[in-house]
Amino acid sequence: MPRIELIEDLTVGPIPTGSNLLVEYSPDSQWYNAHATIAARWLSTGGRISYHIAAQPREKVRTQLKRLGLENVEQLEEPSRDPTLALHDWYSASLGPNVPDDEFTMNSLKVAELSIAWSKGEKVAEQRGSLSSSSLPTTLRLIDNVSCLARFNEEKAWVEFVLSRLIPKASKWNQVSIIGLIKGAHNDWVYKTLEGAVDGIVDFKLEEADDETRDLMRIRTMRNVGFDRKWHQLKIAANSEVTLEKDN
């Protein structure tokens, strides 16, 4: 099984298949570069990814993956077979009408329409055999910013969608799921409800003190695997790859 870069650098073993992790991040943190790093490393070691992108166009993600050394992005997305890399476009639906018409583009971010699209996607995947836990390697499902749903839905409605649609699928679809949530953007009830439903919580933040700026991450809690819960500084390379600073 491929490693989850950064996160599994801070655990004593692999994250079990079927787990859901919630990443709570400040908007000025390195989360977006971090999840691209996680995706590139997972794919480079033979893993499969279902990548749900709300914060930027798909083309930017493709470009970033290439900068991180993944030169065969288009081949991994090849639609004539069950793709190793499925880039699900949530971003276009946030811009208004004239959404591109393709299999991996959400037409709307309203939960009623999303639920229908989610069910159709599951049926297509079942027909392809891509939900078979016995025949395929673990899939990493990355959702960069589930907070986008708050723009188009009442609070309880979109949280219920996450609880009833997104989170239960990790075990059924042979996945490890990582869900990004903006820190401080929602009511306390949202965070407590989602935190209680997942298997681990990871934090990303930017810290400024005495004219020094540090990018940090930590594992706040994790079920079923030992972990280091201290804050760790991140190192950002010229190609935007994110790694943990080595201890002196």
PAZAPA-4460 file (N, C-alpha, C; in steps of 0.05 Angstrom, whole numbers, plus 32768, in hexadecimal, padded with zeros to 4 digits):
% residues 248
    n_x    n_y    n_z   ca_x   ca_y   ca_z    c_x    c_y    c_z   seq   type   mol
   8011   7FE8   8000   8000   8000   8000   8012   8019   8000     1      M     A
   800C   802D   7FEF   801C   8045   7FEF   8019   8054   800A     2      P     A
   802D   8066   800F   802C   8076   8027   801E   8090   8023     3      R     A
   8011   809A   8038   8006   80B5   8038   801B   80C8   8042     4      I     A
   8028   80D5   802F   803E   80E7   8036   8035   80FB   804B     5      E     A
   8047   8104   805C   8043   8118   8071   8033   810C   8088     6      L     A
   801C   8102   8083   800B   80F8   8099   8017   80DE   80A4     7      I     A
   801F   80CB   8093   802A   80B3   809D   8048   80B6   80A5     8      E     A
   8053   80CD   80A0   806D   80D4   80AC   806B   80D7   80CA     9      D     A
   8053   80DC   80D3   804E   80E1   80F0   803E   80CB   80FD    10      L     A
   803A   80B4   80F0   802D   809D   80FD   8041   8086   80FF    11      T     A
   803B   8073   8111   804D   805C   8114   8046   8045   8102    12      V     A
   8032   8049   80F1   802A   8034   80DE   8018   8040   80C9    13      G     A
   800F   8030   80B6   7FFD   803B   80A1   7FE1   8041   80AC    14      P     A
   7FD4   8055   809F   7FB8   805B   80A6   7FA7   8044   809B    15      I     A
   7F96   8038   80AB   7F87   8021   80A2   7F73   8028   808B    16      P     A
   7F71   8016   8078   7F5D   801A   8063   7F41   801C   8070    17      T     A
   7F31   802E   8064   7F17   8034   806F   7F16   804C   8081    18      G     A
   7F2D   8059   8085   7F2F   8070   8098   7F27   808A   808A    19      S     A
   7F1C   809C   8099   7F16   80B7   8091   7F26   80CA   80A2    20      N     A
   7F35   80DC   8095   7F45   80F0   80A3   7F3A   810C   809D    21      L     A
   7F37   811C   80B1   7F2F   8138   80AD   7F47   814A   80B0    22      L     A
   7F4C   815A   809C   7F62   816E   809D   7F55   8189   80A2    23      V     A
   7F5A   8195   80B8   7F51   81B0   80BE   7F69   81C3   80B9    24      E     A
   7F65   81D6   80A7   7F7B   81E7   809F   7F74   8204   809E    25      Y     A
   7F87   8215   80A5   7F83   8232   80A1   7F88   8238   8084    26      S     A
   7F79   824C   8079   7F7C   8252   805C   7F98   825A   8053    27      P     A
   7FA8   8264   8066   7FC3   826C   805E   7FD8   8256   8064    28      D     A
   7FCF   823E   806A   7FE1   8228   806F   7FEA   821B   8055    29      S     A
   7FFA   8206   8057   8005   81F8   8040   7FF4   81DF   8038    30      Q     A
   7FDA   81DF   8040   7FCA   81C7   803A   7FC8   81C1   801D    31      W     A
   7FC5   81D5   800C   7FC1   81D0   7FEF   7FDA   81C4   7FE2    32      Y     A
   7FF1   81CE   7FE9   800A   81C2   7FE0   800E   81A7   7FED    33      N     A
   8005   81A4   8005   8009   818A   8013   7FF8   8174   8006    34      A     A
   7FDF   817A   8000   7FCF   8164   7FF4   7FD8   815D   7FD8    35      H     A
   7FE3   8170   7FC9   7FEF   8169   7FAF   8008   8158   7FB3    36      A     A
   8018   815E   7FC7   802F   814D   7FCD   8026   8131   7FD5    37      T     A
   8012   812E   7FE6   8007   8114   7FED   7FFE   8105   7FD5    38      I     A
   7FEF   8113   7FC3   7FE5   8106   7FAB   7FFB   80FC   7F99    39      A     A
   800F   810D   7F94   8025   8106   7F82   8034   80EE   7F8C    40      A     A
   803A   80ED   7FA6   8049   80D7   7FB1   8039   80BD   7FB1    41      R     A
   801F   80BF   7FB7   800E   80A8   7FB6   800D   809C   7F9A    42      W     A
   8009   80AD   7F86   8007   80A3   7F6B   8022   8098   7F61    43      L     A
   8038   80A4   7F69   8052   809B   7F5F   805A   8080   7F6A    44      S     A
   804C   8076   7F7F   8052   805C   7F8A   803B   8048   7F83    45      T     A
   802B   804E   7F6F   8018   803B   7F65   7FFC   803D   7F70    46      G     A
   7FF6   8052   7F80   7FDC   8054   7F8C   7FC8   8061   7F79    47      G     A
   7FAE   805F   7F80   7F98   806B   7F71   7F8D   8082   7F82    48      R     A
   7F84   8097   7F74   7F79   80AE   7F81   7F5F   80B7   7F75    49      I     A
   7F4C   80BD   7F87   7F33   80CB   7F80   7F36   80E7   7F8C    50      S     A
   7F3B   80FB   7F7B   7F44   8115   7F83   7F2E   8129   7F7E    51      Y     A
   7F22   8134   7F93   7F0B   8146   7F91   7F15   8163   7F96    52      H     A
   7F13   8174   7F81   7F21   818E   7F81   7F0C   81A4   7F81    53      I     A
   7F0B   81B4   7F97   7EF9   81CA   7F99   7F07   81E5   7F99    54      A     A
   7F20   81E6   7F9F   7F2E   81FF   7FA3   7F3C   820B   7F8B    55      A     A
   7F3E   81FB   7F75   7F4C   8205   7F5D   7F45   81F4   7F45    56      Q     A
   7F4A   81FD   7F2D   7F44   81ED   7F15   7F55   81D4   7F14    57      P     A
   7F4A   81C0   7F07   7F58   81A6   7F04   7F74   81AA   7EF7    58      R     A
   7F75   81BC   7EE3   7F8E   81BF   7ED4   7FA5   81C8   7EE7    59      E     A
   7F9F   81D8   7EFB   7FB3   81E0   7F0E   7FBD   81C9   7F1E    60      K     A
   7FAC   81B6   7F25   7FB4   819F   7F33   7FC5   818D   7F22    61      V     A
   7FBE   818A   7F08   7FCE   817A   7EF6   7FEA   8186   7EF4    62      R     A
   7FEC   81A1   7EF1   8005   81AE   7EEF   8016   81AA   7F08    63      T     A
   8009   81AC   7F1F   8018   81A8   7F38   8022   818C   7F3B    64      Q     A
   8012   8178   7F34   801B   815C   7F35   8033   8157   7F23    65      L     A
   8033   8164   7F0C   804A   8162   7EFA   8063   816E   7F06    66      K     A
   8060   8186   7F12   8076   8193   7F20   8082   8181   7F36    67      R     A
   8071   8171   7F41   807A   815F   7F56   8085   8144   7F4C    68      L     A
   8089   8143   7F31   8096   812C   7F25   8085   8117   7F19    69      G     A
   806A   811C   7F18   8058   8109   7F0D   8052   8111   7EF0    70      L     A
   8062   8107   7EDD   8060   8111   7EC2   804A   8104   7EB2    71      E     A
   803F   80EE   7EBB   802B   80DF   7EAB   800F   80E4   7EB5    72      N     A
   8008   80FD   7EBD   7FEE   8103   7EC9   7FD7   80FB   7EB6    73      V     A
   7FDA   8104   7E9C   7FC4   80FE   7E89   7FC0   80E0   7E86    74      E     A
   7FD5   80D1   7E85   7FD2   80B4   7E82   7FC4   80A8   7E9A    75      Q     A
   7FCA   80B2   7EB2   7FBD   80A8   7ECA   7F9F   80AE   7ECA    76      L     A
   7F98   80C4   7EBC   7F7B   80CC   7EBB   7F6D   80BE   7EA4    77      E     A
   7F7A   80AE   7E94   7F6E   80A3   7E7B   7F52   8099   7E80    78      E     A
   7F3E   80A5   7E72   7F22   809F   7E77   7F19   8084   7E6B    79      P     A
   7F29   8079   7E58   7F20   8060   7E4B   7F22   8048   7E5E    80      S     A
   7F30   804C   7E74   7F31   8037   7E89   7F2A   8044   7EA3    81      R     A
   7F28   8034   7EB8   7F23   803F   7ED2   7F3B   804F   7EDB    82      D     A
   7F3A   8069   7EDD   7F52   8079   7EE1   7F60   8075   7EFC    83      P     A
   7F7A   8075   7EFB   7F8A   8074   7F14   7F87   808F   7F23    84      T     A
   7F85   80A5   7F13   7F81   80BF   7F1F   7F67   80CA   7F14    85      L     A
   7F53   80CE   7F26   7F39   80DA   7F1E   7F38   80F5   7F2B    86      A     A
   7F39   810A   7F1A   7F38   8126   7F23   7F1B   812F   7F22    87      L     A
   7F0D   812F   7F38   7EF1   8138   7F39   7EF0   8156   7F3D    88      H     A
   7EE4   8164   7F2A   7EE3   8181   7F2A   7ECB   818B   7F39    89      D     A
   7ECF   8196   7F51   7EBA   81A4   7F60   7EBD   81C2   7F5B    90      W     A
   7ED4   81CA   7F52   7EDA   81E7   7F4F   7EC8   81F5   7F3B    91      Y     A
   7EC3   81E8   7F24   7EB3   81F5   7F0F   7E97   81FB   7F18    92      S     A
   7E8C   81E9   7F28   7E70   81EE   7F32   7E6E   8206   7F44    93      A     A
   7E85   820D   7F50   7E84   8224   7F63   7E85   823F   7F53    94      S     A
   7E8A   823E   7F39   7E8C   8256   7F29   7E72   825E   7F1C    95      L     A
   7E5E   824D   7F1D   7E44   8254   7F11   7E3D   8241   7EFA    96      G     A
   7E2D   824A   7EE7   7E24   8239   7ED1   7E3A   8232   7EBD    97      P     A
   7E34   8224   7EA8   7E47   821D   7E93   7E5D   820A   7E9E    98      N     A
   7E54   81F7   7EAE   7E67   81E3   7EB9   7E6E   81CF   7EA4    99      V     A
   7E88   81C8   7EA1   7E90   81B4   7E8D   7E80   819A   7E91   100      P     A
   7E79   818D   7E7A   7E69   8175   7E7B   7E7C   815D   7E78   101      D     A
   7E85   8152   7E8E   7E95   813A   7E8C   7E90   8129   7EA6   102      D     A
   7E99   8111   7EA5   7E93   80FD   7EBA   7E9D   8106   7ED5   103      E     A
   7EB3   8115   7ED6   7EC0   811C   7EEF   7EBC   8139   7EF8   104      F     A
   7EA7   8146   7EED   7EA0   8161   7EF5   7E85   8162   7F03   105      T     A
   7E85   816E   7F1B   7E6C   8172   7F29   7E5C   8189   7F1D   106      M     A
   7E43   8185   7F17   7E32   819A   7F0B   7E28   81AE   7F1F   107      N     A
   7E28   81A6   7F38   7E1D   81B7   7F4E   7E2A   81AE   7F68   108      S     A
   7E2C   81C1   7F7B   7E36   81BB   7F96   7E1F   81BB   7FAA   109      L     A
   7E06   81BB   7FA0   7DF0   81B8   7FB2   7DED   819A   7FB9   110      K     A
   7DE9   8194   7FD3   7DEB   8179   7FDB   7DD6   8166   7FCE   111      V     A
   7DBF   8171   7FC7   7DAC   815F   7FB9   7DB7   8155   7F9F   112      A     A
   7DC3   8168   7F8F   7DCF   8160   7F75   7DE8   814F   7F79   113      E     A
   7DF8   8157   7F8E   7E10   8148   7F93   7E0A   812B   7F9B   114      L     A
   7DF5   8127   7FAA   7DEE   810C   7FB2   7DE7   80FB   7F9A   115      S     A
   7DD8   8106   7F87   7DD1   80F8   7F6F   7DEB   80F1   7F5F   116      I     A
   7DFC   8105   7F5C   7E15   8100   7F4D   7E26   80EB   7F5B   117      A     A
   7E27   80EC   7F75   7E36   80D9   7F85   7E2C   80BC   7F80   118      W     A
   7E11   80B9   7F80   7E06   809F   7F7B   7E0B   8095   7F5F   119      S     A
   7E0A   80A7   7F4B   7E10   809F   7F30   7E2D   8097   7F2D   120      K     A
   7E3F   80A6   7F3A   7E5B   809F   7F39   7E61   8084   7F45   121      G     A
   7E53   807E   7F5A   7E56   8064   7F67   7E4E   804D   7F55   122      E     A
   7E37   8051   7F47   7E2E   803C   7F34   7E42   8038   7F1E   123      K     A
   7E4D   804E   7F13   7E61   804B   7EFD   7E79   803C   7F07   124      V     A
   7E82   8043   7F20   7E9A   8036   7F2B   7E94   8019   7F30   125      A     A
   7E7C   8012   7F38   7E75   7FF6   7F3D   7E76   7FE6   7F22   126      E     A
   7E6C   7FF3   7F0D   7E6C   7FE6   7EF3   7E89   7FE1   7EE9   127      Q     A
   7E9B   7FF4   7EEF   7EB7   7FF1   7EE7   7EC6   7FDD   7EF9   128      R     A
   7EBA   7FD8   7F10   7EC8   7FC6   7F23   7EDB   7FD5   7F34   129      G     A
   7EDB   7FF0   7F34   7EEE   8000   7F43   7EE8   8003   7F61   130      S     A
   7ED2   7FF7   7F6A   7ECC   7FF7   7F86   7ED2   7FDD   7F94   131      L     A
   7EDE   7FCB   7F85   7EE4   7FB0   7F90   7EFC   7FB1   7FA2   132      S     A
   7EF9   7FAE   7FBC   7F0F   7FAF   7FCF   7F22   7F97   7FCC   133      S     A
   7F18   7F81   7FBF   7F29   7F6A   7FBD   7F3C   7F6A   7FA6   134      S     A
   7F37   7F7B   7F91   7F46   7F7A   7F79   7F57   7F92   7F74   135      S     A
   7F54   7FA8   7F84   7F62   7FC1   7F7E   7F71   7FCA   7F96   136      L     A
   7F87   7FD9   7F92   7F95   7FE5   7FA8   7F85   7FFB   7FB6   137      P     A
   7F8C   8002   7FCE   7F7E   8017   7FDC   7F7E   8031   7FCC   138      T     A
   7F67   803E   7FCB   7F64   8058   7FBF   7F65   806E   7FD4   139      T     A
   7F73   8083   7FCE   7F74   809A   7FDF   7F60   80AE   7FD4   140      L     A
   7F4C   80B6   7FE4   7F39   80CA   7FDC   7F40   80E5   7FEA   141      R     A
   7F47   80F9   7FDA   7F4F   8113   7FE4   7F39   8127   7FDD   142      L     A
   7F2F   8135   7FF1   7F1B   814B   7FEC   7F29   8164   7FF7   143      I     A
   7F31   8176   7FE6   7F42   818C   7FEF   7F34   81A0   8001   144      D     A
   7F1A   81A5   7FFC   7F0C   81BA   800B   7EEE   81B5   800C   145      N     A
   7EE6   81A5   801F   7EC9   819F   8021   7EBA   81B8   802C   146      V     A
   7EC8   81CC   8036   7EBA   81E4   8040   7EAC   81F3   8029   147      S     A
   7EB3   81ED   8010   7EA6   81FA   7FFA   7E88   81F5   7FF9   148      C     A
   7E7F   81DE   8005   7E63   81D7   8006   7E52   81EB   8016   149      L     A
   7E5F   81F9   8028   7E50   820C   8039   7E46   8224   8029   150      A     A
   7E52   8229   8012   7E48   8240   8001   7E2D   823A   7FF5   151      R     A
   7E26   8221   7FF1   7E0F   821A   7FE1   7DF9   820B   7FF1   152      F     A
   7DFF   8206   800B   7DED   81F5   801A   7DEA   81FE   8037   153      N     A
   7DD3   81F8   8043   7DD0   81FD   8060   7DE4   81EB   806F   154      E     A
   7DEC   81F4   8086   7E01   81E6   8095   7DFB   81C9   809A   155      E     A
   7DE3   81C3   80A5   7DDD   81A7   80AC   7DDB   8196   8093   156      K     A
   7DD3   81A1   807C   7DD0   8192   8063   7DEC   8188   8059   157      A     A
   7DFF   819B   8058   7E19   8192   804D   7E29   8181   8060   158      W     A
   7E25   8186   807A   7E33   8174   808E   7E27   8158   808C   159      V     A
   7E0D   8156   8089   7E00   813C   8086   7E0A   812E   806D   160      E     A
   7E0E   813D   8057   7E19   8131   803F   7E35   8125   8044   161      F     A
   7E46   8133   8052   7E60   8129   8059   7E5E   8110   806A   162      V     A
   7E4B   8111   807E   7E48   80FA   8090   7E3C   80E1   8083   163      L     A
   7E29   80E6   8071   7E1A   80CF   8066   7E25   80C6   804B   164      S     A
   7E33   80D8   803C   7E3C   80D1   8022   7E5B   80CD   8020   165      R     A
   7E69   80E1   802A   7E86   80E0   8027   7E94   80CC   803B   166      L     A
   7E8E   80CF   8054   7E9C   80C0   8068   7E97   80A2   8067   167      I     A
   7E7E   8098   8063   7E7A   807B   8063   7E87   806C   804C   168      P     A
   7E8F   807A   8037   7E99   806D   801F   7EB5   8063   8022   169      K     A
   7EC4   806C   8035   7EE0   8064   8037   7EE3   8046   803A   170      A     A
   7ED4   803B   804C   7ED6   801E   8050   7EC9   800E   8039   171      S     A
   7EB3   8018   802E   7EA6   800A   8018   7EB7   800A   7FFF   172      K     A
   7EC5   8020   7FFA   7ED4   8023   7FE1   7EF1   801D   7FE3   173      W     A
   7EF9   8010   7FF9   7F16   8009   7FFD   7F27   8022   7FFB   174      N     A
   7F20   8036   800B   7F2E   8050   8009   7F39   8059   8024   175      Q     A
   7F4C   806B   8023   7F52   807D   8039   7F49   8099   8030   176      V     A
   7F39   80A7   803F   7F2E   80C0   8037   7F3A   80D7   8047   177      S     A
   7F42   80EC   803A   7F4D   8104   8047   7F3B   811C   803E   178      I     A
   7F2E   8129   8052   7F1B   813E   804C   7F25   8158   8058   179      I     A
   7F29   816C   8047   7F33   8187   8050   7F1B   8198   8059   180      G     A
   7F1F   81A6   806F   7F0A   81B8   807B   7F18   81D1   8085   181      L     A
   7F0F   81E8   807C   7F1B   8202   8083   7F16   8207   80A1   182      I     A
   7F2C   820D   80AF   7F2A   8213   80CB   7F1D   822F   80D0   183      K     A
   7F0A   8231   80E2   7EFE   824A   80EA   7EE9   8255   80D7   184      G     A
   7EE1   8245   80C3   7ECD   824F   80B0   7EB1   8247   80B7   185      A     A
   7EAD   8234   80CA   7E93   8229   80D0   7E8D   822B   80ED   186      H     A
   7E74   8225   80F4   7E6C   8224   8110   7E7A   820D   811E   187      N     A
   7E7D   8210   8138   7E8A   81FB   8148   7E7D   81E0   8145   188      D     A
   7E62   81E0   8142   7E53   81C7   813F   7E5D   81B7   8127   189      W     A
   7E64   81C5   8111   7E6E   81B7   80F9   7E88   81A8   80FF   190      V     A
   7E9B   81B5   810C   7EB4   81A8   8112   7EB1   8191   8126   191      Y     A
   7EA1   8195   813A   7E9D   817F   814E   7E8F   8167   8141   192      K     A
   7E7C   816C   8130   7E6D   8157   8123   7E7F   8147   8110   193      T     A
   7E8E   8155   80FF   7EA0   8147   80ED   7EB7   8139   80FB   194      L     A
   7EC2   8147   810F   7ED9   813B   811E   7ED0   8121   812B   195      E     A
   7EB7   8120   8134   7EAE   8108   8142   7EA9   80F0   812F   196      G     A
   7EA8   80F6   8115   7EA1   80E1   8101   7EB9   80D6   80F3   197      A     A
   7ED1   80E1   80F7   7EE9   80D9   80E8   7EFC   80C9   80F9   198      V     A
   7F10   80BE   80ED   7F24   80AD   80FB   7F3D   80BC   8103   199      D     A
   7F41   80D3   80F8   7F58   80E3   80FE   7F55   8100   80F7   200      G     A
   7F62   8112   8105   7F61   812E   80FF   7F7E   8139   80FC   201      I     A
   7F82   8147   80E6   7F9C   8153   80E0   7F99   8171   80DD   202      V     A
   7FAC   8181   80E8   7FAA   819E   80E7   7FC2   81A9   80D6   203      D     A
   7FBC   81BD   80C6   7FD0   81CD   80B8   7FCC   81EA   80BF   204      F     A
   7FE2   81F8   80C5   7FDF   8215   80CB   7FF9   8224   80C4   205      K     A
   7FF6   823E   80C3   800D   8250   80C0   8010   825F   80DB   206      L     A
   8029   825F   80E5   802E   826C   80FF   8042   8282   80FB   207      E     A
   803B   829A   8105   804C   82B1   8103   8052   82BC   811F   208      E     A
   806C   82BE   8125   8075   82C9   813F   8091   82D4   813C   209      A     A
   8095   82EC   8147   80B0   82F9   8147   80BC   82FA   812B   210      D     A
   80AC   8303   8118   80B6   8306   80FC   80BD   82EB   80EF   211      D     A
   80B5   82D5   80FB   80BA   82BB   80F0   809F   82AE   80E8   212      E     A
   809F   82A2   80D0   8088   8295   80C6   808E   8277   80C3   213      T     A
   807D   8266   80CE   8081   8249   80CD   8068   823C   80C3   214      R     A
   806B   8229   80B0   8055   8218   80A7   8056   81FF   80B8   215      D     A
   803F   81F8   80C4   803E   81E2   80D7   8027   81CE   80D1   216      L     A
   802B   81B5   80D9   8016   81A1   80D9   8019   818F   80F1   217      M     A
   8003   8183   80F8   8003   816F   810E   7FED   815B   810A   218      R     A
   7FEF   8144   8116   7FD8   8132   8119   7FCD   8137   8135   219      I     A
   7FB4   8141   8135   7FA7   8147   814F   7F9E   812D   815D   220      R     A
   7F92   811B   814D   7F8A   8101   8158   7F88   80ED   8141   221      T     A
   7F8A   80D4   8148   7F89   80BE   8134   7F80   80A5   8142   222      M     A
   7F6D   8097   8136   7F64   807D   8141   7F74   8067   8133   223      R     A
   7F77   8051   8141   7F81   8038   8136   7F9E   8038   812D   224      N     A
   7FAD   804D   8132   7FC9   804E   812B   7FD7   8062   813D   225      V     A
   7FEF   805C   8147   7FFE   806E   8157   8007   8086   8147   226      G     A
   800B   809D   8154   8012   80B5   8146   8021   80C9   8158   227      F     A
   802F   80DB   814A   803D   80F1   8157   802B   810A   8155   228      D     A
   8023   8115   816C   8010   812B   816B   801D   8147   816D   229      R     A
   8037   8149   816D   8045   8162   816F   8042   8172   8155   230      K     A
   8043   818D   8156   8044   819D   813E   805F   8199   8131   231      W     A
   805F   8197   8116   8077   8194   8107   8079   81A9   80F1   232      H     A
   8091   81B4   80EE   8094   81C9   80D9   8097   81BC   80BE   233      Q     A
   808C   81C9   80AA   808C   81C0   808E   80A1   81CF   807E   234      L     A
   80AD   81C1   806B   80C0   81CC   8058   80B3   81CC   803D   235      K     A
   80B5   81E3   802F   80A8   81E6   8015   80BE   81E9   8000   236      I     A
   80BF   81D6   7FED   80D4   81D6   7FD8   80CC   81E9   7FC1   237      A     A
   80DF   81ED   7FAF   80DA   8200   7F98   80C3   81F6   7F87   238      A     A
   80BE   81DC   7F86   80A8   81D1   7F76   808E   81CE   7F86   239      N     A
   808E   81DA   7F9E   8077   81DA   7FB1   8073   81BF   7FBF   240      S     A
   8087   81AD   7FBD   8085   8194   7FCC   8087   819B   7FEA   241      E     A
   8077   818E   7FFA   8076   8192   8017   8082   817A   8025   242      V     A
   8096   817F   8036   80A1   816A   8046   80A4   8174   8063   243      T     A
   80A8   8161   8075   80AC   8168   8091   80C9   8171   8095   244      L     A
   80CD   8186   80A4   80E8   818E   80AC   80F4   8179   80BD   245      E     A
   810D   8172   80B8   811B   815E   80C8   8123   816A   80E3   246      K     A
   8120   8159   80F8   8128   8162   8112   8146   8165   8113   247      D     A
   8150   817A   8121   816C   817D   8124   8178   8169   8138   248      N     A
***
